[in-house]
């Protein structure tokens, strides 16, 4: 047998290979796979929202280069829940993977099928519905057992994978839910899994740095109900359309105290519709009304569920606040509630929203003021609790930046797991698991960014992003010099266009000086021979760039064009 | 007397005019003035750091249009403290104001004079040093009395302005400092001011939404000392160079437990030098060492004070983390402490920093983990305390977005101030004060953004920023068509340059299709006459723009250029 792992990328010695493709160096883009001989099982295929360093990008998806090259081995794609950071890549990758069977709960199925409608050329998905307790042989050597975990969308499922190396447990995104008396719910199930023996535990690190236990959803419900009762006019409550657990609670409370619920925002309508059809939201006929019916209802009987809690530019709440919404304008009697966390990077947009709302006289509640949001991710003490119940041999913190996973490694040590058995991997690293060992090899598979921008997948490269960043900071100046083909002579005055630099119309003297300098540059070239156009471009870029810098202390991108006639 | 306020902008009826020029719709750019007959007194002249909506801008300063037109009336510029959001505009505006006398404490004087060195063409400042308790007639009708407030830079001064309308109290940025036993310090002074009778109280709103009282600096000191003692290797502590109170505490603790202090970052060195020379930082000879001397000191005796706690790209901490720092590279034994808040918008940069540090094995502390930062701005309960002590007739929340000031208005109501006497003004609004009244008039003075970008002040306009935002999102495509002057005939193949759109080198077929379509467009023009070049540009922009959108779902900026030969 060939023992050189670099040469044969399958597992030579009967080990199970575990490879995270995303989610270990970011929040989002969650994806990993297990490989054993000629069988591959994937868990999740999420997207990552763009960062400051990737301007203009729609989102980032996991790199499928390796799996594409082995698509005939891909036997299953298991989805833990219906959040985009776990399912969002599907329309872009499923065909490349040979359209394998997807294992998902009914809610996840409905949501990925709905999204697939936006991609008419994507293949029809082959989905096997799973529910808690199901044990399914997903390939010759892998059996998956599904178990429920609490998160902020219903039907989130953890998965225990029985493999030739032992039981690998992936806990999805999870939190511990507490009842009215602050008792944790559902721990018996985790104890049972622990008793089955856990080889490797893959555990969410999103809130690994947060102290304490989860805030009970019962408290969130109680606080929301109190605010609802206090409101004298309409209630507008903004949250993620994907926080369906919260949304179901809100609808329930609204109904209980006699309010109608209008839905604003495409994803809010779609998700609520799906959740209703599957019974996750139970509302009487007439409780949920359309935006068009709102005017028939008294303000103090009305609750609007809206998207846009992050201050997204095109979302419903922003339109309401800026007066562009067709049905809803802010009134001073409105109570506006933000029932979600703020994703790092959106703080300023949310400030702008809150500012506009305050200016229009609305009463604003957010979770800094009162507990009206509980994260879907377990904090420190809950993470430790679960680690203690599962007693895994090996633990791999997943979902989060390195510092979050490092904090989770510390949690694991405090939960009694040996330091050498806690493994901080990177995306693309290959681990080999045998019944007694977990070894990160030197091998890696491609895991760098694949960016989706408009219709393009993977065609935006670093050079394009670098240009966008430069253009955003200093703008650009295009300088077009039209010269005779056979000698260095200007055929017309240089054309200059700039955008994002200074307003040239109002800076004619700068423009004139640039033209004068270009004439000077060209007059100093030998006229007897044709111009070396690359050389001319270089001196224009250097000298005009320097001149503009001296004049303005800005460095716009200089784009010289030489037209030879 | 002319009673039409629109026509004569001076105050016709003997009222004192109060005008905020900045700081009321943002955090930063703090500036306001009082005007009585032909006397104008300004309080603060700060800058605001750029926002996402203003890419590439260095900073924003208050609009001086009104004051410039009346510069002969400007009698005084009073500075409350040496933070850039209160002093940063000075080099750009002081000459326009006729270089009035500046009233400032010795530390503020030293810092603005140091900064003035970067602006060799700015005039020499005329500074009158003030200290607590000073009462100075700053103009014929205005007397200023200075009193100390606690903030995170020494010598922050509140100012009570005796005016013909009554006492106007400006509290600068402030917090309440608590002693070891959690007793508030320095309240007697505020009681005394209250007894003098306060007409209008201008009060900081930065933390108006935060519950409770200020965290005592004593607790911060105690926690820092504990972390310092626990550290087995070097300590690297990142904070704002402007938090000189904290920096002085850190130096004191370091000296007490036998550590040397090295300073990294230009502003850190400069500010510590100034604070030392004025006695605000008292360090024995040899405690503060240069970066070059670091290698002589054992790691466990070494503390580095560094700039860059916000993840700023060119600051010292970023260089240390990325390995570009000349003297400091991260070692796994290092303890890195973030002792400052994160300015909204910088969360992601700080995450990247923390991630890199964790990856290199450093132990990281920040204020989410342990109380090692106390804000310089009073929260809710402290604000109410001060309002109760001052018992002002009128109250104007300043410093902050509308929602922060609205929250402070609520605080004021809870502190017993009548709703109608709490005034939420906007930048540029003019209020008229008489002994018994505070009235916001219909008059406004220019208060829109003045942007500083490189050497340019005010020359970056909205159109330039809009272009930068577009370029950042979708990039641009320049299309150059060279045609004969007298007829619609292409003299050469169209030249196409793009940046930030797609990588055209790898998309030759798109490029070829664009060229083909342009040839088609031109071939359909009547060849018998010269081309209307604006018309040609329009159809290129529309049709090629549409083609690229269909092809990519992106809308780059299309810049057609028609060269006629």
Contacts between the chains, C-beta under 8 A, distances in Angstrom:
chain1	res1	chain2	res2	distance
A	25	B	355	7.9
A	51	B	348	6.5
A	52	B	348	6.0
A	52	B	349	7.9
A	55	B	472	4.4
A	55	B	473	6.2
A	56	B	472	6.4
A	56	B	473	4.1
A	56	B	474	5.6
A	56	B	475	7.3
A	56	B	500	7.4
A	56	B	554	7.7
A	209	B	368	6.5
A	209	B	369	7.1
A	210	B	368	7.9
A	344	B	347	3.9
A	344	B	348	5.4
A	344	B	351	6.1
A	345	B	347	6.2
A	345	B	348	4.9
A	347	B	344	3.9
A	347	B	345	6.1
A	347	B	347	6.2
A	348	B	51	6.5
A	348	B	52	6.0
A	348	B	344	5.5
A	348	B	345	4.9
A	349	B	52	8.0
A	351	B	344	6.2
A	351	B	401	6.0
A	351	B	403	7.5
A	354	B	401	7.4
A	354	B	403	4.4
A	355	B	25	7.9
A	355	B	401	4.5
A	355	B	402	4.7
A	355	B	403	4.9
A	356	B	402	8.0
A	357	B	403	7.1
A	358	B	401	7.9
A	358	B	402	4.9
A	358	B	403	3.8
A	358	B	406	4.3
A	358	B	407	8.0
A	359	B	402	4.8
A	359	B	403	7.9
A	359	B	406	8.0
A	364	B	403	6.7
A	368	B	209	6.5
A	368	B	210	7.9
A	369	B	209	7.1
A	401	B	351	6.0
A	401	B	354	7.4
A	401	B	355	4.5
A	401	B	358	8.0
A	402	B	355	4.7
A	402	B	358	4.9
A	402	B	359	4.8
A	403	B	351	7.5
A	403	B	354	4.4
A	403	B	355	5.0
A	403	B	357	7.2
A	403	B	358	3.8
A	403	B	359	8.0
A	403	B	364	6.8
A	406	B	358	4.3
A	406	B	359	8.0
A	407	B	358	8.0
A	453	B	552	7.7
A	453	B	554	6.3
A	454	B	552	4.7
A	454	B	553	3.1
A	454	B	554	4.3
A	455	B	551	7.3
A	455	B	552	5.5
A	455	B	553	4.6
A	456	B	502	6.5
A	456	B	552	5.7
A	456	B	553	7.9
A	456	B	554	7.6
A	459	B	502	5.6
A	459	B	503	7.1
A	459	B	506	7.4
A	459	B	507	7.2
A	460	B	502	6.8
A	460	B	503	7.8
A	461	B	503	5.3
A	463	B	503	6.1
A	464	B	475	6.8
A	464	B	499	8.0
A	464	B	500	5.7
A	464	B	501	6.9
A	464	B	502	6.6
A	464	B	503	5.6
A	465	B	500	7.8
A	467	B	475	6.5
A	467	B	499	4.3
A	467	B	500	4.0
A	468	B	471	6.8
A	468	B	472	5.1
A	468	B	473	7.4
A	468	B	475	5.9
A	468	B	500	3.9
A	469	B	472	7.2
A	471	B	468	6.9
A	471	B	471	3.6
A	471	B	472	6.1
A	471	B	475	7.0
A	471	B	476	7.2
A	471	B	499	6.4
A	471	B	500	5.3
A	472	B	55	4.5
A	472	B	56	6.4
A	472	B	468	5.1
A	472	B	469	7.2
A	472	B	471	6.1
A	472	B	472	3.3
A	473	B	55	6.2
A	473	B	56	4.1
A	473	B	468	7.4
A	474	B	56	5.6
A	475	B	56	7.3
A	475	B	464	6.8
A	475	B	467	6.5
A	475	B	468	5.9
A	475	B	471	6.9
A	476	B	471	7.2
A	476	B	476	7.4
A	476	B	499	6.8
A	478	B	478	5.4
A	478	B	497	7.2
A	478	B	559	7.0
A	478	B	561	7.5
A	480	B	480	6.2
A	480	B	561	6.1
A	480	B	563	6.7
A	482	B	482	7.2
A	482	B	563	5.5
A	482	B	565	6.8
A	491	B	565	6.0
A	492	B	563	7.1
A	492	B	564	8.0
A	492	B	565	7.0
A	495	B	561	5.9
A	495	B	563	6.7
A	497	B	478	7.2
A	497	B	559	5.8
A	497	B	561	6.5
A	499	B	464	8.0
A	499	B	467	4.2
A	499	B	471	6.4
A	499	B	476	6.9
A	499	B	557	6.5
A	499	B	559	7.2
A	500	B	56	7.5
A	500	B	464	5.7
A	500	B	465	7.8
A	500	B	467	4.0
A	500	B	468	4.0
A	500	B	471	5.3
A	501	B	464	7.0
A	502	B	456	6.6
A	502	B	459	5.7
A	502	B	460	6.9
A	502	B	464	6.6
A	503	B	459	7.1
A	503	B	460	7.9
A	503	B	461	5.3
A	503	B	463	6.1
A	503	B	464	5.6
A	506	B	459	7.5
A	507	B	459	7.3
A	551	B	455	7.4
A	552	B	453	7.8
A	552	B	454	4.8
A	552	B	455	5.5
A	552	B	456	5.8
A	553	B	454	3.1
A	553	B	455	4.6
A	553	B	456	7.9
A	554	B	56	7.7
A	554	B	453	6.4
A	554	B	454	4.3
A	554	B	456	7.7
A	557	B	499	6.6
A	559	B	478	7.0
A	559	B	497	5.8
A	559	B	499	7.2
A	561	B	478	7.5
A	561	B	480	6.1
A	561	B	495	5.9
A	561	B	497	6.5
A	563	B	480	6.7
A	563	B	482	5.5
A	563	B	492	7.1
A	563	B	495	6.7
A	563	B	563	6.0
A	564	B	492	8.0
A	565	B	482	6.8
A	565	B	491	6.0
A	565	B	492	7.0
A	565	B	565	5.6
